[in-house]
Amino acid sequence: MDNNITGHVFDIQRFALHDGPGIRTTVFFKGCANRCGWCHNPESFSREAQLQFYPLRCVSCGKCAGVCPNGAHEFIDGAHRFIRAKCDLCGRCTECCYAGAIVMNGREVTIGEVLREVMEDAPYYKNSGGGVTLSGGEPVLQNEFALGLLKAFRDNGLHTNIQTAGNYPFEMLKNLIPYLDMVMYDIKAISEKIYEGHIRGSRGSMLENIFLLDEAAIPIIVRTPVIAGVNDDEDEIVSIAKYIKPLKNLLHYALIPYHGLGRAKYDALGMDYINEYKTPPEDAMTALENAAARFVTVYNNREGIIGAAN
């Protein structure tokens, strides 16, 4: 294995508690084949680095304007104006912005660099039954990098997990399977109308790949983000539950309520945010979970396992 193989990530989050068993480190990959309108990680869409500008953090020191070679930063009557079209992502402004108003999102890292950072918390993984999770974006798309990382983690005795949406040829996931202990598989909708209108990925690949994955006898957790007015219909959730019921290696099905905390990221990246997406009320979530639990084992982070199919 070549520890100098590189990939593009936008975050390495330590002490993650909801990305698999135990205490984990989650590596967030850049690049995604879906374009979910509600995504709370829009910085994951592109594999390339991006500049994020948070004007409310700016203290108007003017240092960014002084170092920018292209005049992408202007100060008019004390107000900071960022002209994104002039930015060539040189990163000089981010290096001098002590207020954190200008941030470079995304970096190229080697397998060795990620492994060193991950292994700093090795005692916590061992004591809690944790490990490492690859997330994104879609980690499967950076296939060589993901494979190298998983091999390195496995060589160091770490539990490995991947979060994926299944939108790719199965062969890209197949070569990772020997180095995975678990897979968290997102089925965001099963309706073709919802998929085409809000997700814009390959519905066929998503539906097929989960059963091909099941043949590998790896524990699977299926997750659905629930968005009010989009897929919070009982028929939609029950259809998903019925679809995944035949899976032989399904640990449980989890419904995750949408949150709009990613809006600031859209603004910072100069991207449009769709206001139509709303968080479902808790009683609606409970009703959907109870409906799904007639067919599969359901888990929520409020009560744990709330029901299991006979």
NORGITA-V310670 format. One line per field, one symbol per residue. burial: # if it has 24 or more other ideal C-beta (glycine too) atoms within 12 Angstrom, else .. A space follows every 10 residues. Layout:
# NORGITA-V310670
burial->???
This chain:
# NORGITA-V310670
burial->....#.#### ####.#.### ########## ########## #######.## #####..#.. ...##..#.. .##......# .#....#.#. #.##..#... #######.#. #.###.###. ##.##....# ########## ###.###### ####.#.### ########.# .##..##.## ########## #..##..##. #.#.###.## ####.#.### #######..# ####.##### #.###.#.## ########.. .#..##.##. #.....#..# ...###.##. ###.###### .....##...
